[in-house]
Amino acid sequence: MTDISPAVLPAPPYYAVVFTSLRTPGDDGYAETARAMFELVRDQPGYLGVDSARGADGFGITVAYFRDEDSIAQWRANAEHTAARKLGRERWYEAYAIHVARVERAYRFDR
């Protein structure tokens, strides 16, 4: 979460879970939970990396990359992640959308 560069990923195919969201005002425990989720997902089998950004207006985009659909399903079933999603709906998000896509091609540039 602290890296300021695109995630380094293996050659495709792999999956991208795109989470776009609009935050509610205030923190109300969000930052601590977000940090805990980033730490937890790193140990999730099949997790490959993440790219995330949030604007001052509260709109954010997080793209988590996974090896396969089973890895995504296992992450979704994780009890701590389930509890965080519940809190997100109750406290932290005005709206969100999730899109899951298979990445067939990927390109990268690094100076």
Z-matrix of the N, CA and C atoms (Angstrom, degrees):
N
C 1 1.450
C 2 1.519 1 111.11
N 3 1.318 2 118.34 1 -23.25
C 4 1.449 3 120.66 2 -177.94
C 5 1.518 4 112.60 3 -93.16
N 6 1.329 5 118.25 4 -11.71
C 7 1.462 6 120.78 5 178.66
C 8 1.523 7 109.42 6 -66.68
N 9 1.323 8 115.56 7 136.88
C 10 1.459 9 119.81 8 177.64
C 11 1.519 10 107.52 9 -111.56
N 12 1.318 11 115.62 10 65.16
C 13 1.457 12 123.08 11 174.17
C 14 1.520 13 106.97 12 -163.88
N 15 1.319 14 116.57 13 159.21
C 16 1.464 15 118.64 14 178.82
C 17 1.525 16 111.39 15 -61.57
N 18 1.329 17 115.62 16 148.28
C 19 1.466 18 121.17 17 178.04
C 20 1.527 19 109.96 18 -57.12
N 21 1.317 20 116.36 19 140.76
C 22 1.455 21 122.36 20 174.18
C 23 1.515 22 106.45 21 -91.49
N 24 1.329 23 115.79 22 119.13
C 25 1.457 24 121.63 23 -171.56
C 26 1.523 25 110.96 24 -125.09
N 27 1.329 26 116.54 25 159.66
C 28 1.469 27 119.38 26 176.25
C 29 1.526 28 110.32 27 -73.64
N 30 1.307 29 115.85 28 173.62
C 31 1.463 30 120.28 29 175.14
C 32 1.528 31 109.61 30 -63.54
N 33 1.331 32 117.54 31 142.46
C 34 1.467 33 120.39 32 176.79
C 35 1.517 34 110.67 33 -63.74
N 36 1.325 35 117.04 34 163.08
C 37 1.464 36 126.28 35 10.28
C 38 1.528 37 112.28 36 -86.91
N 39 1.322 38 114.40 37 152.63
C 40 1.462 39 124.70 38 170.72
C 41 1.519 40 105.92 39 -157.81
N 42 1.301 41 117.68 40 -178.63
C 43 1.462 42 121.38 41 -175.81
C 44 1.518 43 111.38 42 -117.05
N 45 1.318 44 114.95 43 147.10
C 46 1.457 45 122.30 44 175.74
C 47 1.522 46 108.46 45 -118.81
N 48 1.324 47 116.11 46 128.78
C 49 1.459 48 122.31 47 173.64
C 50 1.523 49 105.69 48 -106.73
N 51 1.325 50 115.80 49 110.61
C 52 1.462 51 122.36 50 -176.05
C 53 1.526 52 108.19 51 -98.30
N 54 1.323 53 116.10 52 117.07
C 55 1.458 54 122.73 53 -179.15
C 56 1.527 55 107.63 54 -113.55
N 57 1.326 56 116.89 55 109.56
C 58 1.461 57 121.15 56 175.97
C 59 1.518 58 106.99 57 -106.19
N 60 1.328 59 116.41 58 139.74
C 61 1.461 60 118.71 59 -174.75
C 62 1.525 61 111.93 60 -150.69
N 63 1.318 62 113.65 61 156.50
C 64 1.460 63 122.27 62 171.87
C 65 1.516 64 106.66 63 -120.24
N 66 1.331 65 116.60 64 118.39
C 67 1.459 66 122.98 65 -176.94
C 68 1.515 67 112.04 66 -76.59
N 69 1.327 68 114.81 67 154.65
C 70 1.457 69 122.16 68 167.91
C 71 1.531 70 107.65 69 -81.09
N 72 1.325 71 118.71 70 162.74
C 73 1.472 72 120.46 71 177.61
C 74 1.532 73 111.43 72 -66.00
N 75 1.312 74 116.39 73 149.78
C 76 1.457 75 121.99 74 176.01
C 77 1.518 76 112.66 75 81.72
N 78 1.335 77 115.56 76 167.79
C 79 1.459 78 120.91 77 -177.16
C 80 1.520 79 111.95 78 -91.08
N 81 1.309 80 117.76 79 -53.89
C 82 1.472 81 123.60 80 177.39
C 83 1.525 82 112.41 81 49.82
N 84 1.341 83 117.02 82 39.62
C 85 1.453 84 121.75 83 177.71
C 86 1.518 85 115.05 84 88.25
N 87 1.335 86 116.73 85 2.21
C 88 1.467 87 120.59 86 -176.36
C 89 1.531 88 112.22 87 -62.69
N 90 1.327 89 117.73 88 -50.68
C 91 1.468 90 121.28 89 -174.38
C 92 1.524 91 111.16 90 -58.96
N 93 1.313 92 117.36 91 -43.42
C 94 1.461 93 121.31 92 -179.98
C 95 1.533 94 110.77 93 -64.17
N 96 1.314 95 116.71 94 -43.45
C 97 1.463 96 119.95 95 -179.80
C 98 1.522 97 110.95 96 -68.67
N 99 1.322 98 117.81 97 -41.01
C 100 1.462 99 121.00 98 178.67
C 101 1.526 100 110.18 99 -60.34
N 102 1.315 101 117.11 100 -43.98
C 103 1.465 102 121.98 101 178.46
C 104 1.536 103 109.86 102 -62.06
N 105 1.325 104 117.25 103 -43.04
C 106 1.467 105 121.18 104 179.44
C 107 1.525 106 111.09 105 -64.04
N 108 1.340 107 117.57 106 -38.13
C 109 1.464 108 120.48 107 179.72
C 110 1.528 109 111.16 108 -68.34
N 111 1.338 110 117.72 109 -38.97
C 112 1.461 111 120.38 110 177.29
C 113 1.525 112 110.73 111 -64.55
N 114 1.330 113 116.90 112 -38.67
C 115 1.462 114 120.36 113 177.75
C 116 1.529 115 111.10 114 -68.44
N 117 1.326 116 117.22 115 -39.26
C 118 1.463 117 122.17 116 -178.99
C 119 1.521 118 112.05 117 -68.59
N 120 1.320 119 116.72 118 -43.98
C 121 1.472 120 119.04 119 -176.20
C 122 1.526 121 111.83 120 -66.60
N 123 1.322 122 117.38 121 -27.54
C 124 1.477 123 119.91 122 178.52
C 125 1.520 124 112.52 123 -57.88
N 126 1.343 125 117.28 124 -28.31
C 127 1.462 126 121.57 125 179.86
C 128 1.521 127 112.61 126 -93.04
N 129 1.330 128 116.91 127 -1.59
C 130 1.466 129 121.76 128 -178.95
C 131 1.524 130 109.78 129 -71.47
N 132 1.335 131 118.50 130 124.75
C 133 1.472 132 119.73 131 176.72
C 134 1.531 133 110.92 132 -55.98
N 135 1.320 134 116.19 133 132.44
C 136 1.458 135 121.61 134 179.07
C 137 1.512 136 114.94 135 89.86
N 138 1.332 137 117.92 136 -7.37
C 139 1.470 138 121.27 137 177.34
C 140 1.522 139 109.13 138 -72.39
N 141 1.342 140 116.75 139 134.57
C 142 1.465 141 121.42 140 -176.49
C 143 1.520 142 114.30 141 -113.17
N 144 1.329 143 118.45 142 -29.18
C 145 1.456 144 120.86 143 -178.02
C 146 1.512 145 111.08 144 162.11
N 147 1.340 146 114.87 145 -179.70
C 148 1.464 147 120.11 146 -177.53
C 149 1.523 148 109.69 147 -150.72
N 150 1.320 149 115.14 148 148.47
C 151 1.460 150 123.88 149 168.13
C 152 1.519 151 106.13 150 -125.35
N 153 1.335 152 117.98 151 135.68
C 154 1.459 153 119.65 152 -176.73
C 155 1.521 154 110.71 153 -150.62
N 156 1.330 155 115.30 154 142.04
C 157 1.469 156 121.00 155 176.86
C 158 1.521 157 108.76 156 -151.16
N 159 1.335 158 116.36 157 148.03
C 160 1.458 159 121.20 158 176.25
C 161 1.517 160 108.40 159 -140.01
N 162 1.329 161 115.56 160 133.39
C 163 1.454 162 121.12 161 179.02
C 164 1.518 163 112.41 162 -86.65
N 165 1.316 164 115.68 163 165.82
C 166 1.460 165 121.50 164 178.55
C 167 1.532 166 111.84 165 -61.40
N 168 1.330 167 116.73 166 -22.55
C 169 1.463 168 121.01 167 179.25
C 170 1.528 169 113.00 168 -80.37
N 171 1.348 170 117.52 169 -0.87
C 172 1.454 171 121.53 170 178.40
C 173 1.511 172 114.70 171 92.07
N 174 1.338 173 117.95 172 -4.67
C 175 1.462 174 120.62 173 178.79
C 176 1.521 175 109.02 174 -84.16
N 177 1.333 176 116.43 175 130.80
C 178 1.452 177 120.26 176 -178.17
C 179 1.509 178 112.31 177 -135.32
N 180 1.310 179 114.64 178 157.28
C 181 1.457 180 122.17 179 175.51
C 182 1.526 181 107.53 180 -133.77
N 183 1.317 182 115.52 181 126.01
C 184 1.458 183 121.79 182 174.17
C 185 1.517 184 107.26 183 -124.92
N 186 1.319 185 116.35 184 129.34
C 187 1.455 186 121.58 185 176.93
C 188 1.528 187 106.72 186 -118.70
N 189 1.329 188 115.22 187 114.36
C 190 1.462 189 120.95 188 176.71
C 191 1.521 190 107.87 189 -103.13
N 192 1.323 191 115.90 190 137.29
C 193 1.455 192 121.43 191 -175.74
C 194 1.528 193 109.58 192 -110.52
N 195 1.339 194 114.96 193 135.75
C 196 1.455 195 121.70 194 -178.59
C 197 1.519 196 110.07 195 -133.42
N 198 1.306 197 115.71 196 153.55
C 199 1.458 198 122.78 197 -179.18
C 200 1.531 199 111.87 198 -64.10
N 201 1.351 200 117.28 199 -40.77
C 202 1.466 201 120.20 200 -174.38
C 203 1.529 202 110.28 201 -156.91
N 204 1.316 203 115.59 202 174.18
C 205 1.465 204 120.49 203 -178.17
C 206 1.523 205 111.98 204 -66.84
N 207 1.330 206 118.00 205 -32.43
C 208 1.454 207 120.51 206 177.78
C 209 1.532 208 110.58 207 -62.26
N 210 1.317 209 117.36 208 -40.10
C 211 1.467 210 121.47 209 177.98
C 212 1.523 211 110.68 210 -62.15
N 213 1.324 212 117.09 211 -39.45
C 214 1.464 213 121.57 212 177.35
C 215 1.523 214 109.78 213 -64.29
N 216 1.326 215 117.11 214 -45.10
C 217 1.465 216 121.56 215 -179.80
C 218 1.526 217 111.11 216 -62.40
N 219 1.321 218 117.15 217 -39.33
C 220 1.464 219 120.34 218 178.02
C 221 1.524 220 110.94 219 -65.48
N 222 1.320 221 117.94 220 -40.40
C 223 1.458 222 121.03 221 177.64
C 224 1.524 223 110.12 222 -64.50
N 225 1.322 224 116.61 223 -43.27
C 226 1.469 225 120.04 224 178.74
C 227 1.528 226 111.23 225 -61.83
N 228 1.336 227 118.40 226 -33.06
C 229 1.460 228 122.57 227 -178.49
C 230 1.529 229 113.12 228 -82.46
N 231 1.327 230 118.20 229 -9.77
C 232 1.457 231 121.52 230 -179.86
C 233 1.536 232 109.26 231 -58.98
N 234 1.337 233 116.83 232 128.73
C 235 1.467 234 121.77 233 -174.73
C 236 1.533 235 113.10 234 -60.60
N 237 1.327 236 117.48 235 -42.34
C 238 1.468 237 120.03 236 179.79
C 239 1.529 238 111.03 237 -67.34
N 240 1.327 239 116.68 238 -38.05
C 241 1.456 240 121.03 239 177.54
C 242 1.534 241 110.16 240 -66.39
N 243 1.326 242 116.91 241 -39.86
C 244 1.465 243 121.52 242 176.96
C 245 1.525 244 110.87 243 -60.24
N 246 1.336 245 116.94 244 -44.37
C 247 1.470 246 120.90 245 178.59
C 248 1.529 247 111.07 246 -64.03
N 249 1.332 248 117.24 247 -39.92
C 250 1.471 249 120.82 248 178.68
C 251 1.527 250 110.79 249 -65.38
N 252 1.327 251 117.71 250 -39.75
C 253 1.478 252 120.51 251 178.01
C 254 1.526 253 110.49 252 -61.80
N 255 1.320 254 116.87 253 -40.14
C 256 1.470 255 121.31 254 178.47
C 257 1.533 256 110.35 255 -61.87
N 258 1.328 257 116.46 256 -47.11
C 259 1.464 258 120.17 257 177.36
C 260 1.521 259 111.22 258 -62.06
N 261 1.332 260 116.81 259 -36.67
C 262 1.459 261 120.33 260 177.73
C 263 1.514 262 111.70 261 -58.67
N 264 1.323 263 117.00 262 -45.40
C 265 1.470 264 120.68 263 179.33
C 266 1.529 265 110.98 264 -67.48
N 267 1.337 266 116.54 265 -36.27
C 268 1.468 267 120.60 266 -177.36
C 269 1.524 268 113.22 267 -77.28
N 270 1.350 269 117.79 268 -36.75
C 271 1.468 270 120.90 269 -168.41
C 272 1.527 271 116.23 270 -122.67
N 273 1.335 272 117.40 271 -43.69
C 274 1.455 273 119.74 272 -159.30
C 275 1.510 274 116.23 273 -101.77
N 276 1.323 275 119.23 274 -16.50
C 277 1.463 276 119.99 275 -174.18
C 278 1.517 277 112.11 276 -122.77
N 279 1.315 278 114.48 277 132.46
C 280 1.464 279 120.77 278 169.08
C 281 1.525 280 108.74 279 -77.02
N 282 1.330 281 115.42 280 -37.97
C 283 1.468 282 121.67 281 -179.87
C 284 1.518 283 108.36 282 -161.16
N 285 1.334 284 115.56 283 153.16
C 286 1.458 285 119.85 284 171.90
C 287 1.520 286 109.66 285 -154.43
N 288 1.319 287 114.83 286 161.39
C 289 1.463 288 121.88 287 175.98
C 290 1.523 289 107.71 288 -140.34
N 291 1.324 290 115.61 289 147.35
C 292 1.457 291 121.87 290 178.44
C 293 1.519 292 108.21 291 -126.42
N 294 1.323 293 115.27 292 131.61
C 295 1.463 294 121.75 293 178.27
C 296 1.526 295 107.18 294 -128.38
N 297 1.317 296 116.36 295 132.00
C 298 1.457 297 121.58 296 178.67
C 299 1.523 298 107.94 297 -113.67
N 300 1.323 299 115.51 298 128.35
C 301 1.469 300 119.72 299 -176.89
C 302 1.526 301 110.46 300 -137.84
N 303 1.307 302 115.41 301 146.96
C 304 1.471 303 120.85 302 173.09
C 305 1.526 304 107.21 303 -88.60
N 306 1.312 305 116.00 304 126.87
C 307 1.458 306 121.83 305 178.99
C 308 1.522 307 107.81 306 -88.60
N 309 1.316 308 115.81 307 119.13
C 310 1.465 309 121.90 308 -179.59
C 311 1.525 310 112.25 309 -97.77
N 312 1.329 311 116.52 310 -32.15
C 313 1.461 312 122.40 311 179.86
C 314 1.525 313 108.28 312 -137.65
N 315 1.320 314 115.83 313 148.37
C 316 1.456 315 120.72 314 177.35
C 317 1.525 316 108.66 315 -147.88
N 318 1.306 317 116.31 316 143.95
C 319 1.462 318 122.68 317 -179.78
C 320 1.513 319 108.30 318 -130.58
N 321 1.312 320 116.53 319 153.14
C 322 1.462 321 120.55 320 -178.41
C 323 1.521 322 109.82 321 -148.21
N 324 1.328 323 114.53 322 147.03
C 325 1.452 324 121.70 323 172.98
C 326 1.527 325 107.66 324 -132.32
N 327 1.299 326 117.19 325 134.01
C 328 1.460 327 123.25 326 173.47
C 329 1.512 328 108.62 327 -134.46
N 330 1.296 329 117.46 328 130.83
C 331 1.462 330 121.19 329 177.11
C 332 1.503 331 108.59 330 -77.67
